[in-house]
Amino acid sequence: MLGRTRNKRQLDIFEVPIERFINRDHEFAIGADHIDWESLEEHFRPFYSPRGRPSIPPRKIIGMILLKERFSLSDEKVLKIWPENPYWQYFCGEVHFQTKKPFSTSELTRFRRRIGPVGIEMIRNITIKQFGNPDGKKYKTYSDRRKRSFWKRIIG
């Protein structure tokens, strides 16, 4: 069964929506607003069964794969960093800040197997369109990005 992302950003008394404490000019906030997630969900709908337990929403898994491609990370690493980064969570469709991994690494493997090479190519094209050619990145990995920005702030 196809899991759905919550469209209504209803306020909860105990949780603050991510939108309230992120910078809307950040590259991932802008990118999340420019991707047509509904059409992506419709494209991947045939890969889901109408019966059974609800799946992980396609936006969350596709968002993870896009982040993985963007920073050249492994499945384990992208899932390890995700709970620490509200911009990544917003990009993947979360409404409230999460402190735990959203799913196991095996879910990413199963999703890639389910959608096949055509689906992976579609996601790769979105990555290139959204973030540019991976060969032209100024940061090779996520940790390289973090080190450079950290030292730039310290040294100036």
N, CA, C and O of each residue as an XYZ file, in Angstrom:
624
protein
N       0.850     -1.166      0.000
C       0.000      0.000      0.000
C       0.898      1.233      0.000
O       1.891      1.282      0.726
N       0.559      2.202     -0.794
C       1.358      3.406     -0.940
C       1.216      4.294      0.284
O       0.112      4.734      0.605
N       2.332      4.565      0.977
C       2.323      5.486      2.107
C       2.235      6.916      1.611
O       2.795      7.247      0.566
N       1.553      7.752      2.336
C       1.353      9.134      1.915
C       2.094     10.097      2.835
O       2.197      9.862      4.039
N       2.605     11.177      2.264
C       3.184     12.258      3.036
C       2.041     13.129      3.530
O       1.089     13.396      2.796
N       2.138     13.566      4.764
C       1.079     14.420      5.297
C       1.097     15.758      4.582
O       2.095     16.476      4.641
N       0.004     16.108      3.906
C      -0.078     17.371      3.189
C      -0.453     18.516      4.112
O       0.025     19.637      3.937
N      -1.297     18.248      5.087
C      -1.720     19.296      6.005
C      -0.678     19.442      7.096
O      -0.359     18.482      7.798
N      -0.171     20.600      7.229
C       0.853     20.885      8.224
C       0.181     21.346      9.516
O       0.363     22.482      9.955
N      -0.590     20.453     10.110
C      -1.352     20.766     11.302
C      -0.414     20.965     12.484
O       0.541     20.210     12.665
N      -0.692     21.986     13.284
C       0.129     22.259     14.447
C      -0.149     21.237     15.542
O      -1.292     20.843     15.773
N       0.904     20.826     16.198
C       0.806     19.941     17.345
C       1.360     20.710     18.533
O       2.374     21.396     18.408
N       0.719     20.604     19.658
C       1.115     21.405     20.804
C       2.525     21.077     21.289
O       3.186     21.935     21.875
N       2.999     19.846     21.053
C       4.299     19.434     21.564
C       5.412     19.447     20.523
O       6.579     19.266     20.872
N       5.083     19.653     19.283
C       6.092     19.617     18.237
C       6.041     20.889     17.411
O       4.967     21.368     17.046
N       7.217     21.428     17.123
C       7.318     22.629     16.308
C       7.552     22.211     14.861
O       8.457     21.419     14.595
N       6.758     22.722     13.919
C       6.991     22.376     12.510
C       8.382     22.814     12.051
O       8.871     23.873     12.445
N       9.001     22.005     11.231
C      10.339     22.314     10.719
C      10.350     23.663     10.007
O      11.336     24.396     10.087
N       9.270     23.994      9.318
C       9.209     25.256      8.573
C       9.457     26.469      9.457
O       9.896     27.511      8.970
N       9.181     26.345     10.742
C       9.324     27.479     11.658
C      10.769     27.803     12.003
O      11.069     28.941     12.362
N      11.675     26.831     11.904
C      13.042     27.142     12.327
C      14.111     26.895     11.264
O      15.299     26.846     11.582
N      13.699     26.741     10.010
C      14.704     26.653      8.948
C      14.714     27.947      8.146
O      13.741     28.701      8.134
N      15.817     28.180      7.490
C      15.963     29.327      6.594
C      15.359     28.934      5.249
O      15.838     27.999      4.606
N      14.325     29.630      4.822
C      13.633     29.297      3.579
C      14.486     29.570      2.336
O      14.117     29.161      1.235
N      15.620     30.256      2.500
C      16.519     30.535      1.379
C      17.608     29.467      1.233
O      18.456     29.574      0.346
N      17.597     28.458      2.074
C      18.581     27.376      1.992
C      18.327     26.563      0.724
O      17.187     26.442      0.275
N      19.400     26.005      0.146
C      19.270     25.278     -1.125
C      18.294     24.110     -1.045
O      17.614     23.826     -2.031
N      18.203     23.430      0.079
C      17.292     22.288      0.178
C      15.847     22.722      0.394
O      14.929     22.033     -0.050
N      15.629     23.841      1.061
C      14.263     24.351      1.217
C      13.731     24.812     -0.140
O      12.581     24.544     -0.488
N      14.564     25.497     -0.890
C      14.170     25.948     -2.228
C      13.964     24.746     -3.149
O      12.987     24.689     -3.896
N      14.892     23.787     -3.092
C      14.785     22.593     -3.928
C      13.543     21.778     -3.632
O      12.890     21.274     -4.546
N      13.213     21.647     -2.349
C      12.018     20.878     -1.964
C      10.755     21.520     -2.511
O       9.811     20.820     -2.878
N      10.729     22.838     -2.568
C       9.550     23.540     -3.062
C       9.456     23.522     -4.589
O       8.376     23.736     -5.139
N      10.573     23.271     -5.281
C      10.560     23.297     -6.747
C      10.358     21.931     -7.394
O      10.022     21.851     -8.576
N      10.556     20.868     -6.642
C      10.345     19.532     -7.210
C       8.857     19.226     -7.167
O       8.190     19.486     -6.165
N       8.343     18.677     -8.250
C       6.931     18.297     -8.309
C       6.779     16.895     -7.713
O       6.793     15.897     -8.432
N       6.635     16.840     -6.400
C       6.591     15.572     -5.675
C       5.353     14.765     -6.031
O       5.403     13.535     -6.041
N       4.236     15.438     -6.325
C       3.006     14.706     -6.655
C       3.162     13.904     -7.946
O       2.724     12.756     -8.021
N       3.783     14.503     -8.956
C       3.959     13.764    -10.205
C       4.956     12.617    -10.026
O       4.800     11.563    -10.642
N       5.971     12.812     -9.196
C       6.899     11.722     -8.899
C       6.179     10.574     -8.209
O       6.406      9.405     -8.520
N       5.307     10.924     -7.268
C       4.539      9.904     -6.560
C       3.634      9.142     -7.526
O       3.507      7.921     -7.425
N       3.009      9.849     -8.453
C       2.161      9.197     -9.450
C       2.983      8.288    -10.364
O       2.527      7.211    -10.746
N       4.187      8.722    -10.709
C       5.042      7.918    -11.579
C       5.424      6.605    -10.901
O       5.483      5.566    -11.558
N       5.684      6.639     -9.588
C       6.121      5.445     -8.873
C       4.960      4.645     -8.273
O       5.194      3.588     -7.688
N       3.729      5.117     -8.401
C       2.564      4.412     -7.853
C       2.431      2.977     -8.368
O       2.073      2.104     -7.578
N       2.701      2.677     -9.660
C       2.552      1.291    -10.123
C       3.474      0.291     -9.424
O       3.232     -0.914     -9.497
N       4.514      0.759     -8.756
C       5.441     -0.135     -8.076
C       4.947     -0.547     -6.688
O       5.626     -1.295     -5.985
N       3.773     -0.065     -6.295
C       3.227     -0.358     -4.971
C       1.949     -1.178     -5.107
O       1.187     -1.012     -6.059
N       1.733     -2.051     -4.155
C       0.524     -2.872     -4.123
C      -0.590     -2.098     -3.415
O      -0.317     -1.340     -2.484
N      -1.846     -2.282     -3.847
C      -2.953     -1.601     -3.159
C      -3.282     -2.239     -1.810
O      -4.038     -1.668     -1.024
N      -2.723     -3.414     -1.539
C      -3.001     -4.107     -0.283
C      -1.755     -4.133      0.598
O      -0.649     -3.839      0.145
N      -1.959     -4.492      1.864
C      -0.837     -4.632      2.788
C      -0.662     -3.405      3.654
O      -1.478     -2.484      3.633
N       0.419     -3.409      4.416
C       0.668     -2.283      5.303
C       1.158     -1.086      4.488
O       1.765     -1.260      3.431
N       0.897      0.123      4.975
C       1.366      1.304      4.239
C       2.892      1.321      4.135
O       3.602      0.970      5.077
N       3.361      1.729      2.992
C       4.800      1.793      2.762
C       5.353      3.122      3.265
O       4.620      3.989      3.741
N       6.640      3.247      3.144
C       7.291      4.527      3.410
C       6.912      5.444      2.255
O       6.952      5.020      1.100
N       6.543      6.698      2.539
C       6.146      7.592      1.452
C       7.243      7.716      0.387
O       8.421      7.836      0.724
N       6.866      7.688     -0.880
C       7.870      7.796     -1.954
C       8.731      9.047     -1.831
O       9.921      9.006     -2.144
N       8.149     10.162     -1.381
C       8.941     11.387     -1.262
C      10.095     11.191     -0.297
O      11.192     11.695     -0.539
N       9.873     10.472      0.787
C      10.932     10.265      1.772
C      12.056      9.417      1.185
O      13.231      9.745      1.347
N      11.701      8.335      0.509
C      12.739      7.465     -0.057
C      13.435      8.145     -1.230
O      14.661      8.091     -1.332
N      12.679      8.778     -2.108
C      13.287      9.466     -3.255
C      14.158     10.615     -2.765
O      15.248     10.837     -3.292
N      13.684     11.343     -1.761
C      14.490     12.420     -1.173
C      15.803     11.901     -0.621
O      16.847     12.529     -0.799
N      15.756     10.758      0.048
C      16.987     10.151      0.581
C      17.946      9.779     -0.543
O      19.152     10.003     -0.440
N      17.403      9.210     -1.613
C      18.261      8.827     -2.741
C      18.863     10.075     -3.392
O      20.028     10.059     -3.790
N      18.089     11.147     -3.504
C      18.617     12.395     -4.063
C      19.749     12.945     -3.182
O      20.776     13.385     -3.699
N      19.563     12.921     -1.864
C      20.610     13.387     -0.943
C      21.842     12.490     -1.020
O      22.975     12.967     -0.974
N      21.606     11.206     -1.134
C      22.700     10.244     -1.254
C      23.534     10.539     -2.501
O      24.764     10.544     -2.451
N      22.851     10.785     -3.618
C      23.541     11.102     -4.868
C      24.254     12.452     -4.775
O      25.375     12.603     -5.261
N      23.607     13.415     -4.156
C      24.162     14.776     -4.071
C      25.494     14.803     -3.341
O      26.419     15.504     -3.750
N      25.589     14.031     -2.247
C      26.797     14.072     -1.424
C      27.655     12.821     -1.547
O      28.597     12.655     -0.773
N      27.359     11.934     -2.496
C      28.128     10.701     -2.714
C      28.263      9.904     -1.422
O      29.370      9.551     -1.016
N      27.138      9.623     -0.783
C      27.131      8.910      0.488
C      26.661      7.474      0.310
O      26.030      7.129     -0.689
N      26.980      6.651      1.292
C      26.442      5.293      1.328
C      25.042      5.348      1.937
O      24.638      6.367      2.496
N      24.313      4.245      1.824
C      22.982      4.174      2.418
C      23.046      4.393      3.929
O      22.233      5.125      4.492
N      24.014      3.757      4.574
C      24.149      3.871      6.026
C      24.445      5.308      6.443
O      23.883      5.809      7.417
N      25.332      5.966      5.698
C      25.742      7.323      6.060
C      24.600      8.328      5.882
O      24.415      9.200      6.730
N      23.838      8.220      4.800
C      22.738      9.160      4.585
C      21.686      9.000      5.679
O      21.094      9.986      6.119
N      21.447      7.757      6.123
C      20.482      7.531      7.192
C      21.035      7.959      8.554
O      20.267      8.287      9.458
N      22.343      7.959      8.700
C      22.956      8.412      9.952
C      22.903      9.930     10.080
O      22.683     10.451     11.173
N      23.103     10.641      8.977
C      23.118     12.102      8.997
C      21.706     12.678      9.038
O      21.498     13.745      9.615
N      20.747     12.003      8.449
C      19.379     12.519      8.308
C      18.760     13.027      9.614
O      18.164     14.104      9.603
N      18.871     12.297     10.759
C      18.258     12.814     11.989
C      18.909     14.087     12.523
O      18.326     14.774     13.362
N      20.101     14.405     12.051
C      20.818     15.587     12.532
C      20.513     16.840     11.711
O      20.894     17.941     12.110
N      19.845     16.693     10.591
C      19.740     17.802      9.658
C      18.278     18.150      9.346
O      17.617     17.412      8.615
N      17.764     19.265      9.890
C      16.372     19.627      9.620
C      16.118     19.976      8.150
O      15.000     19.806      7.663
N      17.135     20.460      7.442
C      16.956     20.777      6.023
C      16.746     19.508      5.213
O      15.925     19.497      4.296
N      17.456     18.455      5.525
C      17.271     17.174      4.849
C      15.886     16.632      5.153
O      15.217     16.100      4.268
N      15.453     16.762      6.397
C      14.139     16.256      6.778
C      13.033     17.031      6.062
O      12.056     16.438      5.605
N      13.183     18.336      5.966
C      12.198     19.144      5.234
C      12.179     18.739      3.765
O      11.112     18.616      3.164
N      13.354     18.534      3.191
C      13.471     18.128      1.798
C      12.752     16.798      1.549
O      12.155     16.595      0.491
N      12.816     15.903      2.526
C      12.183     14.577      2.392
C      10.721     14.571      2.811
O      10.098     13.509      2.820
N      10.157     15.716      3.155
C       8.728     15.806      3.415
C       8.304     15.693      4.866
O       7.110     15.580      5.144
N       9.239     15.720      5.794
C       8.856     15.658      7.207
C       8.212     16.973      7.631
O       8.594     18.049      7.171
N       7.238     16.862      8.508
C       6.549     18.037      9.031
C       7.206     18.503     10.324
O       7.394     19.700     10.541
N       7.552     17.545     11.178
C       8.172     17.838     12.470
C       9.579     17.245     12.491
O       9.864     16.258     11.814
N      10.450     17.869     13.281
C      11.827     17.396     13.403
C      11.841     16.008     14.026
O      11.204     15.777     15.054
N      12.575     15.079     13.399
C      12.679     13.701     13.868
C      14.065     13.459     14.454
O      15.048     14.025     13.976
N      14.148     12.634     15.473
C      15.434     12.351     16.111
C      15.904     10.921     15.882
O      16.959     10.531     16.381
N      15.135     10.139     15.137
C      15.502      8.753     14.857
C      15.548      8.518     13.354
O      14.954      9.265     12.576
N      16.252      7.483     12.965
C      16.303      7.112     11.550
C      14.897      6.780     11.079
O      14.137      6.144     11.810
N      14.535      7.200      9.862
C      13.170      6.973      9.382
C      12.876      5.528      8.979
O      11.726      5.092      9.031
N      13.908      4.783      8.577
C      13.759      3.395      8.166
C      15.142      2.778      8.082
O      16.146      3.469      8.257
N      15.198      1.486      7.818
C      16.492      0.798      7.738
C      17.075      0.910      6.332
O      16.383      1.269      5.379
N      18.348      0.597      6.228
C      19.027      0.677      4.929
C      18.448     -0.323      3.929
O      18.516     -0.104      2.720
N      17.885     -1.407      4.427
C      17.325     -2.409      3.521
C      16.130     -1.857      2.732
O      15.846     -2.333      1.633
N      15.427     -0.855      3.285
C      14.306     -0.242      2.565
C      14.791      0.463      1.302
O      14.124      0.404      0.269
N      15.939      1.124      1.371
C      16.502      1.782      0.179
C      16.870      0.742     -0.874
O      16.615      0.933     -2.063
N      17.467     -0.349     -0.432
C      17.842     -1.414     -1.363
C      16.613     -2.004     -2.031
O      16.601     -2.197     -3.246
N      15.584     -2.289     -1.256
C      14.355     -2.856     -1.818
C      13.690     -1.880     -2.793
O      13.180     -2.294     -3.835
N      13.696     -0.587     -2.456
C      13.082      0.409     -3.337
C      13.819      0.477     -4.672
O      13.191      0.497     -5.730
N      15.157      0.513     -4.621
C      15.935      0.550     -5.868
C      15.682     -0.693     -6.707
O      15.568     -0.597     -7.929
N      15.594     -1.849     -6.078
C      15.315     -3.086     -6.804
C      13.918     -3.038     -7.418
O      13.708     -3.509     -8.536
N      12.964     -2.467     -6.680
C      11.579     -2.417     -7.148
C      11.431     -1.507     -8.367
O      10.720     -1.856     -9.310
N      12.091     -0.344     -8.362
C      11.895      0.606     -9.462
C      12.779      0.307    -10.663
O      12.480      0.757    -11.770
N      13.856     -0.439    -10.473
C      14.706     -0.851    -11.578
C      15.556      0.278    -12.148
O      15.558      1.393    -11.626
N      16.276     -0.023    -13.224
C      17.190      0.954    -13.825
C      16.486      2.198    -14.362
O      17.049      3.291    -14.318
N      15.260      2.045    -14.868
C      14.530      3.200    -15.425
C      14.197      4.194    -14.315
O      14.367      5.401    -14.490
N      13.727      3.698    -13.184
C      13.410      4.571    -12.055
C      14.642      5.237    -11.481
O      14.607      6.417    -11.130
N      15.740      4.486    -11.382
C      16.998      5.048    -10.880
C      17.487      6.152    -11.814
O      17.974      7.186    -11.357
N      17.359      5.931    -13.112
C      17.779      6.952    -14.080
C      16.932      8.215    -13.949
O      17.451      9.325    -14.066
N      15.642      8.052    -13.708
C      14.764      9.210    -13.510
C      15.195     10.006    -12.275
O      15.234     11.236    -12.311
N      15.511      9.317    -11.203
C      15.968      9.993     -9.979
C      17.315     10.662    -10.221
O      17.553     11.772     -9.743
N      18.195      9.996    -10.957
C      19.507     10.591    -11.262
C      19.347     11.866    -12.099
O      20.083     12.832    -11.899
N      18.394     11.874    -13.032
C      18.146     13.079    -13.829
C      17.628     14.216    -12.966
O      17.977     15.375    -13.190
N      16.800     13.897    -11.987
C      16.322     14.933    -11.057
C      17.488     15.494    -10.262
O      17.564     16.700    -10.030
N      18.399     14.619     -9.842
C      19.569     15.068     -9.083
C      20.399     16.045     -9.907
O      20.804     17.094     -9.407
N      20.650     15.707    -11.154
C      21.453     16.580    -12.017
C      20.731     17.893    -12.272
O      21.349     18.957    -12.255
N      19.421     17.824    -12.508
C      18.649     19.041    -12.756
C      18.622     19.930    -11.516
O      18.741     21.151    -11.624
N      18.467     19.328    -10.349
C      18.328     20.086     -9.116
C      19.658     20.626     -8.594
O      19.746     21.788     -8.195
N      20.694     19.782     -8.597
C      21.949     20.147     -7.951
C      23.118     20.313     -8.904
O      24.226     20.631     -8.472
N      22.893     20.107    -10.181
C      23.971     20.252    -11.144
C      24.697     18.934    -11.368
O      24.410     17.927    -10.722
N      25.635     18.966    -12.291
C      26.410     17.782    -12.637
C      27.285     17.384    -11.459
O      28.012     18.227    -10.933
N      27.240     16.121    -11.025
C      28.032     15.718     -9.872
C      29.537     15.870    -10.078
O      30.277     16.010     -9.104
N      30.005     15.845    -11.331
C      31.433     16.024    -11.583
C      31.874     17.452    -11.318
O      33.052     17.693    -11.053
N      30.951     18.406    -11.385
C      31.297     19.803    -11.196
C      31.099     20.295     -9.773
O      31.181     21.498     -9.528
N      30.837     19.381     -8.810
C      30.621     19.785     -7.422
C      31.905     20.341     -6.826
O      33.003     19.887     -7.147
N      31.752     21.330     -5.954
C      32.942     21.821     -5.283
C      33.254     21.002     -4.035
O      34.370     21.069     -3.520
N      32.287     20.230     -3.541
C      32.521     19.336     -2.413
C      32.345     17.909     -2.899
O      31.310     17.571     -3.474
N      33.330     17.083     -2.677
C      33.267     15.697     -3.131
C      32.356     14.865     -2.237
O      31.606     14.020     -2.726
N      32.419     15.102     -0.928
C      31.609     14.336      0.010
C      30.959     15.275      1.016
O      31.305     16.454      1.093
N      30.020     14.746      1.779
C      29.353     15.540      2.810
C      30.336     15.965      3.885
O      30.292     17.109      4.336
N      31.227     15.068      4.307
C      32.175     15.417      5.367
C      33.146     16.493      4.888
O      33.568     17.331      5.684
N      33.510     16.488      3.604
C      34.366     17.530      3.046
C      33.667     18.887      3.148
O      34.302     19.886      3.485
N      32.381     18.927      2.862
C      31.598     20.157      2.955
C      31.591     20.670      4.384
O      31.769     21.864      4.626
N      31.385     19.761      5.329
C      31.311     20.159      6.729
C      32.651     20.691      7.210
O      32.689     21.700      7.914
N      33.762     20.037      6.847
C      35.081     20.478      7.294
C      35.405     21.858      6.744
O      35.870     22.730      7.478
N      35.159     22.057      5.454
C      35.500     23.341      4.847
C      34.683     24.486      5.427
O      35.235     25.544      5.731
N      33.376     24.292      5.586
C      32.565     25.376      6.116
C      32.906     25.638      7.581
O      32.859     26.786      8.024
N      33.249     24.589      8.345
C      33.621     24.761      9.747
C      34.884     25.607      9.849
O      34.922     26.574     10.609
N      35.920     25.250      9.088
C      37.185     25.991      9.178
C      37.053     27.388      8.584
O      37.745     28.312      9.014
N      36.185     27.549      7.614
C      35.989     28.881      7.033
C      35.377     29.811      8.088
O      35.746     30.982      8.173
N      34.441     29.286      8.891
C      33.849     30.089      9.950
C      34.847     30.422     11.039
O      34.834     31.531     11.572
N      35.715     29.475     11.379
C      36.701     29.685     12.451
C      37.791     30.659     11.993
O      38.104     31.622     12.693
N      38.356     30.404     10.832
C      39.496     31.187     10.356
C      39.049     32.477      9.694
O      39.673     33.524      9.872
N      37.956     32.399      8.920
C      37.448     33.601      8.267
C      37.788     33.724      6.842
O      37.407     34.702      6.199
